[in-house]
Amino acid sequence: MWAASCLASCCAACACNACTTVVSGISRRSARIAYCGLFALSLIVSWILREVAAPLMEKIPWINHFHKTPDREWFETDAVLRVSLGNFMFFTILATMMVGVKNQKDPRDSLHHGGWMAKVVCWCILVILMFFLPNEIVSFYESASKFGSGLFLLVQVVLLLDFVHGWNDKWVGYDEKFWYVALLVVSLVCYLGTFAFSGLLFHWFTPSGQDCGLNTFFIVMTLIFAFVFAIIALHPAVSGSVLPASVISLYCMYLCYSGLASEPREYECNGLHKHSKAASTGTLTIGLLTTVLSVVYSAVRAGSSTTLLSPPSSPRAGADHPLLPLDNKASKQEEKEKACKPVTYSYSFFHIIFSLASMYSAMLLTGWSTSVGESGKLVDVGWPSVWVRILTGWATAGLYTWSLVAPILFPDREF
C-alpha cells in the first residue's frame, strides 16, 4: 500500500513537471499555435458533450425547467452553445485586455504570450460557469452567434483574398511558360466548377412546378458576379489575373449553396430537405476543418506581410523568423532586445478572430439551429441563417471588386 502510494505520488509529480515544462516552453511565436490548440480543445469538448451530455443536462433544474422535457437533440445543442459561450467569453476578455498594446515593453505583452497554466484554468472555469446560466442568456447568445458567424465568414474572405493574390503573384513571379499555363488551367477548372455547381443549384433548389423566384435570384446573382469578376480582372486598366477571379467565383457559388441548403425543410423550393439533416456529418466535418484551418492561418499570418492583423505603425518583419524557434539562445537574446520593440500584430484583433470563430463553430455543430425557446423545442435552420450566408457571399463579391478598382480610384494609396 505504501509502495503504491509512493508510485502514485511520483506519477503525479512527473505529470505536473511535464505540464509545467510544456507550458513554460511556449515561446513568443509558438504562443499563436498554443491559442489555436486551445481553440481546437474547445471544439473537441463541444463535440464530446454534444454526444454524451444530454442525459446529465436533463437532470439540471435551471436548464430543464419545461413542463415537457425537450428532445435529446435540444440538450445536445444547448451543451454546444454553452461551451461556445465560455470560449467566446475567454477570448473576448483577452481581446478587451489587449486593447492599445503597441510595444513589447507593455506588461500586457507578457500576459499575451505567457501564463498558460492560469489561462487554461480560467478557460475551464468559464466553460463550467456557463452551465449555471439561465436559458435566456444562452438563447440570446445563439441569436447573436448567427451574425457573429457572418463576421467570421468575412474574415475568411479577407484571408482567402490574401492567399489567392499571394498564390497568383508567386506563380507569375516565376515568369516561365509552365507556370502561366498552370495559372490558366487552374482558372479554367475553377470556372468550370462554378458553372457546373450553378447547374446543380438550379436542379436542387428550383424544382419544376414551384414558384422559386428567390432561389433563382440568388443563383443568377452569383453567376453575374462571376462574369463581372472576369470582366474587371481582364480590363486593361486593372491588369489583373483570372486566377483570383475564378477562385472567388467558386467560393461565392459555394456560399450560395450553403445559404440555399439552410432553407427550412418545409420550404417547397429546398430540394434537399428530404435527404439531409440540419447538420450532416459531411457538412459538419468540412465546416469544422475550414474553421480550424482559417484560425490557424490567421494566427500564422499575424505578424507577417499581411495587414489584416497588423497595426499601422507595426513593422512587417515577422515573416523572416520561424514560427516555432528551436534555438533557445536566440530566443533569450530576442527577449533581451524586446524592450522598445513594437508589436508585429494587433493582439486585440487576434483574439477577436477566435471569439468570432467560437460563434461560427457553435453554428456548425448545431446545424445553425435555435437551442432555447419558450416551448423548449428545437427549431431547424431557417431564414436568418440563409440571409447571413447569402449576404456574406455578396460582401465577398464587394470586397473582391473593391480590391480590383481601389488602386485605380486611389492611385496614391497602398492596398
Secondary structure, DSSP 4 states (H G I P E B T S, - for coil): -HHHHHHHHHHHHHHHHHHHHHHHT--TTHHHHHHHHHHHHHHHHHHHHHHHSHHHHTT-TTTS-SSSPPPHHHHHHHHHHHHHHHHHHHHHHHHHHTTT--BTTSHHHHHHHS-HHHHHHHHHHHHHHHTTS-HHHHHHHHHHHHHHHHHHHHHHHHHHHHHHHHHHHHHHHH--HHHHHHHHHHHHHHHHHHHHHHHHHHHHHS-TTS--HHHHHHHHHHHHHHHHHHHHHTSTTT---HHHHHHHHHHHHHHHHHHHHTS-TT-TT-TTTTT--TT-HHHHHHHHHHHHHHHHHHHHHTTSS-SSS--TTS---GGGS-SS---HHHHHHHHHTTTTPBPSS-HHHHHHHHHHHHHHHHHHHHTS-B---TT---B-S-HHHHHHHHHHHHHHHHHHHHHHHHHHH-TTS--
